[in-house]
Amino acid sequence: MNLQDARILVVGAGLMGAGIAQVAAQAGHAVTLYDNRAGSAEAAKAKLAATLDGLVAKGRLTPDAASAALARITPVDTLVAADLVIEAIVENLDVKRALFAELEALLPDAAVIATNTSSISVTALARGMKRPGRLVGMHFFNPVPLMKLVEVVSGLGTDPVVAQAVFELAGRWGKTPVHTRSTPGFIVNRIARPYYAEALMLLQDRAARPELIDACLRAAGFRMGPCELMDLIGHDTNFAVTNSVFAANFYDRRFTPSLVQQELVDAGYLGRKSGRGFYRYPEGAPALPT
Ligand code: NAI
């Protein structure tokens, strides 16, 4: 199987879907972009135009390459057929399953569905599908155009030919793909959970403020501290991932979700994407009460 010339449908035009559409279009694919929130796909394309202009201004992309990439992205207001669908919608098992049922009704049998889930079992997501072997995890990292790693995640029923085709595609896009089996949190999110959890515990204990925690971890050599990283990921998504990993580990206390993060989600302080999380954006000033 070769996905080199695949027509790609990206479902979900949020943080991740927009980045995936950009990378796929820059690699030469015709990309359709769908989001069930009216206007979101068009808005994502407009943002991508600005991003590509920024790359041109920095000399990282020629003006021709930027306009060609942009022209390959078509926002659509219904699901459309494609050879490869990359799903980047909300981190929720039932919502993703419902989408896959809709997709299977309109896709050719040979089409591949790749899910960008951060933590939900690919095996569980495939249950009830007509062609479960065609579902594979293709887990990108944020921000998609910059982060090299892609976890290619096989569920129990994933056809190895499908996993290999997605692996090769990610490699052609200049990514560093790795194969892994579908276990809770896969590789990176499993290891990253305690990084977030311990920071949230320090906050709950009022032992340190976000600025201090982040400064310490950056000084220790991490590219980003845990609080600014959670703000980048989005607290709604990060919290959903923690809940999913917690349940998948039979409620092992090590993975307990945090009340501090629950409160941020309840308040709608979702991080960068909502203008406020631990910090205010765009200026990055502290946002939590002292
Ligand atoms: P987001 O909240 O920025 O975007 C999700 C988009 O999906 C929204 O625009 C929403 O309107 C749309 N949507 C929701 N339900 C839909 C449906 N049924 N049909 C069509 N569109 C729908 O979320 P984000 O951060 O882009 O996450 C998307 C997926 O990627 C999640 O599964 C998440 O776990 C995963 N992910 C997120 C990362 C991050 O750092 N934020 C990193 C890696 C994976």
Boltz pocket constraint, residues with backbone or C-beta under 6 A from the ligand:
constraints:
  - pocket:
      binder: B
      contacts: [[A, 11], [A, 12], [A, 13], [A, 14], [A, 15], [A, 16], [A, 17], [A, 34], [A, 35], [A, 36], [A, 37], [A, 40], [A, 87], [A, 88], [A, 89], [A, 90], [A, 91], [A, 92], [A, 95], [A, 99], [A, 116], [A, 117], [A, 118], [A, 119], [A, 139], [A, 140], [A, 141], [A, 142], [A, 232], [A, 233], [A, 234], [A, 237], [A, 241], [A, 273]]
      max_distance: 6.0
